[in-house]
Amino acid sequence: MPRRLPRTVKPPFFDAAALETFVVGRGFKREVAPRLWRVVLRALREGAADDAEVWAKAAAYAVDGRQQLSKAAITLASQNTSLFGSRTETVSESSDGDTTKHLVVLADGKKIEAVAMRHNSRTTVCVSSQIGCAMGCQFCATGTMGLHGDLAASEILEQVALLTRHECSQGRPAPRNIVFMGMGEPLANYDAVSEAVEKLCDPFHFAFRRRGVTVSTVGVAPSLKKLTREHPDVRVALSLHAPTQTLRERIVPASKRWPLDELLEALDDHLSATEKRHKRSASGLMIEYVLLKGVNDRDEDADALAALLRGRNVMLNLIPYNPNVTAALHGFEAPEEATCRAFGKRVINRGLRVRLRQEFGQDVSAACGQLALDIEDVAGAAPRRA
């Protein structure tokens, strides 16, 4: 794993442990740290457009006795922490106005992408968990980059905060859902992703619903089992993409390390755990399946997929291939819409629940499988800590 250089001199505000250490070191009770988060996030959700306005609004909220927060604490935090070590370099808006892609520059100069998707007055933020990806999925542009480092939990949370600030400053609703479907394999950076999930769902921090957070994985089976134990209420999306081990090894090389039978065991563990906590209709797991023309979209593939998943409480999410750099590398094409619908109907008739995904942001390369940067964009600066 490439090592990454130290971040900022000031402690990152969205690093919960660093912020708590800071406030305690300045003589405040540790409870002051989550209170600072609350007023800062309130300022972001009320449209504060820059750091100065965030802190000004936060100071105004401190007048409200319910916050149990002094202006002195806010002043010290504003002067001695880094609210955003990351920054948005460019913003790309889709032509239909439903998608916004952010090119985010990290504190060490490396770059990632994050996406806000708006549908029926609901906004979902898609975050990255790594710089690049080592999984090498043959149809995914991020997989062509290789892995350039893991993100810290605070860098994941900063993506949510940055996109919240942008959305709300534009007069749009604050995000309601978070999906870990950006650059990287979330479960290959488990500790940081787990910490980010905890803070996203903590009522004293971001306060998202646990069922409003989805972690996607290509199938890191041991970490999926761990996620089930530690975050049983968080939704999971399994990137399956093939109904057999042979075909999966061809298009998802990481499956050689975590074979299909091991992955299905982890899947069943997750289904068992979630169904004990939720009604069957509300539980389950999403199966992601990118349809590649002539590769995994045939009748025999549909039949094998239905047989593989039959009896399991899953939702099959069919995703027509979004053309990207891998089209030239591997000759992939998107199936015709009629083929996608026929595939879906075939597996429905064999007992599965299916939906054909509505894609967002194809024209700004923000759709599934399209997030990627040139190596010179990723590099930015010398490699830093792992």
Disulfide bonds with the S-S distance in Angstrom:
none
